[in-house]
Amino acid sequence: MKNEEAGSREIILVVDDEDVTRFMMDLELSRRGYAVVQAESGDKALKILRENTVDALITDQEMPGMNGLELLTRVKVEHPGIPVIVLTAHGSVSKAVASIKQGADDYLQKPCEPEELLAVLRRSLAFRRMRETNLRLRDHLLRLYSFHNIRTRSPRMEECLKLAEKVAKSSQTTVCILGESGTGKEVLARAIHFAGERMDEPFVAVNCAGIPAGLLESELFGHTKGAFTGADRDRPGRFAAAGNGSLLLDEIGDLPMDLQGKLLRVLQERVYERLGSSKPVRADFRIIVATHRSLSDMVKAGSFREDLFHRISAFPISLPPLRDRREDIPLLVEHFLEKLRDELGKPLSSLSSSAMEALLSYPWPGNIRELKNCLERAAIVVDGPVIRRRHLNIGRSSEKDSAASPGSDDVVHLEVSLDRDAFSLDAVIDRVLSLSLDRFDNNKSKAAAWLKVDRKMFYRR
């Protein structure tokens, strides 16, 4: 029976050499809305499984030829997603335990009551749906945080990604990600986590600069009830939340000196204690640190421990700022536009040439984060499918932006940014012409009139 034949009903394969048992189970399960397929032997069951979609299998343990445990072993190899419930003889606890050890999802003792059968079946099907949901979420996270989602044409960035992919396989190595704010340090840290063997474990990120120094120790290590005033219950910290996964300590340069020593012990001995407790807790998570500061300069200034610096700097990765990887700006623009189309439900097709030119010439002190915010604002204010220069709020105040709108004629603000090597009078004129076209949505007549030049001359340029 194919799925389309059963409609939305879940299909249960019942395997037993006794006709009466199969008939009774078919009767009970059909009455409860399930579609039932019967097989009198293990060989027949495998044939059905190869030709049909089945949601769960119930098999007797004692059958001539291929018995239930042998069928269970074959099903777990050839059809691993199908839950298997094994029927055992009454009082045969050892055989029930053996079936569970071999991978059965549950067991029932014969003869079983209908309500017991339904309860076990529903539980097994629920676990299957949960497993499938978890697998889908896992696949989604792997795609979302994959290295392939970090788009670049920059040789420097490509080298960073190669290093990150290599260290991702070494699950114990501490990684130090360096770079200005907004360069994507957390994005890279997540990619490292999801490319390694800890991918199924938690990823926990802590911004050391975003938590007051007096609370940071409890936030990281956790505390026991009564450890300090206000500690009215036990509280696990971020270390415990990380479990066997990965812990990102972002802005490690802001970690207070007293906590730097305690973190060093965690890295060296792989144990820690909660505040108020002397019981050691095993630290089996991978630590990734990130900072925009120069830790070596902080060591010289005495604000960062030299021993901790050497411990966390075993594998540094330095992310270049966006101004040093301008070739990536068009890729990032398309990436963010793709997301904004879905989020805003707008047909955002592209940027005008002058808008892209403005993005390429801007120094981006806030890096990728600033570019993302800039495009998000532009996508919100634009009415058509094309984002133009006037929609980009970069390098000018909101007052200037308002003054530069087509409806304001008292003051004209034009921003011309050119590389020093490309700077010339012709380049400036071309830039002004491009900005004027962008200002009037490619209407050449209006642009020429606004510039007070002959339209033929405008067309020639």
N, C-alpha and C positions, 0 to 999 in steps of 0.2 A: 504493500500500500504506500503510494507516494504521499508527500505532504499535501499536495494540491487536492488529492482525493480525500484526505482526512480533514480538509479545511484548516481551521485554526486549532483543532484538537491535538493534544500531545499524543504521540504514538508509543505504545508500550509493547515490547516483544516479550512474550511469556514462553519459556523453554522448560518443558517437562515431558518425560516419557509416559506419564499417566494422563489419559484422556480426561478423566474426571477433574483433576487438579486444573488443567488448562481451561476446561469449560467453566468451572466455578469462578476462576479469576477473570476470565473474559466477561462473564456475566456481571460480576461486581464492578469491574473497572469501566465497562461500557455504560452501566447505569450512572456512573459518576462523571461521564463526559469524555472519557479517554477513548482513543482508537486502539484496538488491540490486534496484534498479529501473533499467531501461534506457531511454535516449532516443536516437534517431538524429539529432536536430537540436537547435539551441538553442531554437527555438520550442516544441518538444515538452517540453524540459526545464523551461522557464518555466511551462508549463501544469501539469506534474507538481508543481512547487514550490508553485504556488498552491493545489493541491488536497490536498497530502500533507505530512506532517512528514518532513523529511530531515535526517540528521545530518552528512553530508559530500557533496561533489560532486567528481567526477573528470571533467574534460572535455578532449577533444582541442583543440589550438589551431587546426589547419587543418581547417575544415569548410565545405561549400557553404552559401550563405545567411549566417546569423549565425555568425561564427567564435567560437573559444574566448575571445578577449579581449573581444569584444563581450558575450558571455554573462557573463563574469566581471564586467564593469562593471554589468550589469543586476542580477546576484545581489547584489553588494555594496550596491546601493541598496535593492533590494526585500526582500532576506533577509540582512541584514548579519551575523547570527550564524553563518552556515553557512561552514565552512572550504572553500576551493576549491583543488584540486590540478590543475595544468595539464600536459597531455602535450605535449611538443614533439618535433620531428624530431631524430634523432640528430645531434649536433654543432652544433645551432642554439643556441649560448650566448646570442646577442643577443636572441633571442625569449624565452628563459627569463628573462633579466634584465628584459625588458619586462613579462612577466607578473607578476613579483614587484613591480615598481614600481606596477603597476595594482591591487595588493592581493591577489594570489594568496598563499595560505599556504605553498605549496611547489610544486615542479615535478618532473616525471619525464621522462626521455628515452626515446622509443620506439625499439625494443622494450625494455620494462623486465622485469627479473627479478621473479618472484613475491615473493621475500623483500624486495627493495627496495621494491616496491609496498606491502607490508604495513607495513614500517618507517615509510615516509613517512605512510601513512594513520593508523597508531597515534599518531604524533607530532602530527599535525594534530588528531586527535580529543582527545588529551590537552590540547593548548593550548586547545581550545574549552571543555573542562570546567573548566580553570583560569580562563579568562576569565569563564565563567558563575558560578563560585564567587566570584571577586573582585567581580563585579557585585552578587551577593547580599550579600556582606559590606559593600560600599560602601553599598548601600541600607539595610542594618541599622544601620550607623553613622550615616547621615544621619537615620534615624528616631530613633535613640537619643539623639543630641545635637542634635536639631532645637530651634529656639526654641519650637516648639509643645509640647515636653515640659516647658518651664518654666512651671508652672501658677501663675497669679496673678489676683487680683481687685484688687490694690493699685494705685491710680493712680500712685504713685511707682515701683513695680516695672514697671508697663506702660510708663512713660516711659523707664526704663532699657533695656527690651527694644527699644523703637523706635530708640533711639540705637544700640544694638548691631547691629541689623539693617542700619541705614544704613552704619555703618562697616565692616561685614563685606564690603561690595562694594568697598571701597577697600583693596586688598591690600597696599599699602606703608605705610599709616598705622599708627604705633605707638599702641596703646591702653593706657590706664592704668585698671585696675579697682580701685576703692577699696571697702573694707568690712571689718567686723569678721570675725574668724575664724568660719568655719562659715556664712557668708551665701551661699556658692555662687559664689565668684569663679572657680574653675577650671571649673565647669559652664558659666558664661557664656563663658569664654574658648574652650572647646571648641565651643560653639554658634557663636561668631563664625568660628572656623576652618572648620567644616563648612558654613557658609552662604556662604563666599566662593569665589573661583576657585582657591584652593589646597587645596580639599577632598580632592583625590586624592593630595596630598602628606602627609608625616608631620606629626603634632602631637606635640611634645616638651615635657614639663613638668619644670621644675627648681625645687625648693624651696631657695632660697638660705639659708634658716635651718636646713635639715636636713643641710647638708654642711659639715664643718669648713673654716674659712677657708683653711687651708694646702693643702687639696685642691681647693678650688672652682675655681681658675684652670685647673688641669689638667682638671677635669671639664667645664668649659665649652669651653675652647679646644683641648683635646687636647694631646698631646706627642709628641716624637720619641724614638727610642731613645737613651739616654744623656743626656737633658735634665736629669735629676737622679738622685740615688741611688735605686736601685730601679726606674728606668725601663728595663726590660730589653727593651722592644719599642715600636714605634710604636703610638699609641693615638689614634684619632679622638675628639673630644669631642662634647658635646651640640650644638654649633653645626653640626658636620658631620652629625650624625644628623638634624637638622632639615631639611637639604637645601634644597629650595625650598618647604618647608611653613611651619609656624608654631612659634615658640619661646615658651613661657610662662615668664617669670622670676617665680615666686611669691615673696612676701615680699622684694621688691626693696630694701626699707629695711634689710635685714640684709646687703646686699652691702658688703664692705669698701671703704674709700675708694680703695685703689690699683686695685681692679678696676672701680670706678665710672668712672675715667678711661679705662680700656681699653674698657669697654662704650660709652662716649661715642664713641670712635673708630669702633667697629663701626657704630653708628647713623649717624654722619656720613659715613664714607667707604665703608661696606659692604664692608670687608675686615678680616681678622684673620690672625694668625700663630699656629701651634702653638708651645708651649713648646719651646725648643731649635732653632727654625727661623726663618729670615728670609724664607721664601717666602710671599708673601701668598696668602690663600685668599679667594675671593669669598663674601661673605655675602648670599645671596639669599633669606633667610627673613624672614617677618614677625615682629616682636617684640611680644608682649603682656606687660605687667608688671602685677603685682597686689601689694597691700599692705594691712595693717590699720593701719599707722602713718600719722601725719600727716607727710607728706614736707616740707610747708612749714615745720612746726615744727622738723624735723630740719635743714633748710637754715639756719634762724635759729640753731640750736644748733651749727652747724658740723660736723655728722655726716653731711651729705649734700650732694653737689656741686650748686651752684645751676645750673650750665650743664646738667648731666644732668637735673635736675628739670624745667627748661623744655623740654628735648628730649623727655622721655617724657610730659609733661603736655599734649601738644597735643590729645588727645581723652580726657578723663577721664570715667569712668562710676562713680557712687557708688551702691553697693547698700545699700538700707535694712536695718537689723537686723530680725529676726523680730518683736520686740516692737512695731515700728512698722508692721507689716503683718499684724496678727492676723487679718484677714479671709481670709488665705491658709492659716491653720492647718487648717481642715477639708479644703481641697483637697490639702494636703500629706499629711495623715493618710490620705486615701483612696489617694493615690499610693503611699505607703510600704506600706500594708496590701495593696495589689494585688501588690506585689513580694514581700512576706513570705508571702502565700498560696502563691505559686509556689515560693519557696525552702524553706519549712518544710513544705509539703504540708498546711497546716491550713485548715479552713473558717472563716477569720476574717471575720465579716460586718460588724462595726461596733464602735463604742465606745458605752458607756452615756452618758446625758446628763451625769451627774456627772463621768465621766472626761473628756468633751469640755470641760466647764466648767472642769475643773482645767487642761487644756492651754491654754485660752483666757486664763486668769487668770495663768498662770505667766510670769515675765519672760524666760525663755530666754536666759541669758547666753551659752550656747554655740550659739545660733541654730539653723539648720536641721539641722546635724550633731547637735546635742544632741537635737532632736526625733526624728530618725531612730533614734538609739541608744536613746532612751526607748521608742519603739514596738517596736523589735526585742526588747528585754528583755521587755516586756509580752507580745509574741506568743509568746515561748518559754515563759514561766511559766503563761500562761492555759491552762486545760483545755477550756473551751467556746468557742463562736464569738464571744462578746462580751467585749471588753476593758473591765474596770471600773476604778474609781478606785484600788482597792487594788493593782491590778497595775502601776500607774504609779509608778516610782521617781523622783519629782520633789519637790524641796523638803523632803526628809526623809532622815535617815540610815537605814542598813540596820537599826540597832537599833530605831529608832522604827517602821520598816516592819514589823518582826517583832512589836513590841508592839501594833501596830494591827490585827493579824490577828484574825479572828473567834474563834479559839481562845484568845486571851489576854484575860483578864478583870480583871487586876490594874490595868492602866493603859489608859486610852482616849486615843488621839491623834486629834484631828480638825483638819484644815487648812481654814480658811475664808478664801479670798482674794476680795475684791470690789473693784471700782472705787470710788473715793471718792464719785463722784456717785450710784452705785447703793447705797451702804451705808445700811442701816437695820436695825432689829430684825427686821422681817418678812423682809427678805432673808436675814439670818443664820439665822432659824428655817427658812426654805425650804431653805437650803443644808444645814443639819444633817439635815433630813428626807431630802433627796436622797442625802446621804452614807450615811445609815443604810439606805436602800433598796438602795443599791449594795453595801453591806457584806453584806447577806443575800440577794443575787441576786433582788431585787424581791419578797421574801416580806414582805408588809405586817404580818402578825401578829408575826413575829420582830422586825422593825424597831421596831414599837410597843412590844413587851415590852422590848427592849433600851433604849429611850428612857424606859421606865417611864411611859408615857402610855396613856390609854384609846384603844382601837383605833378607836372611832367618831370621836374627835377627830383621830386620825391620818389617817383617810380623808377627813375634811372638809378638812384642810390639803392 
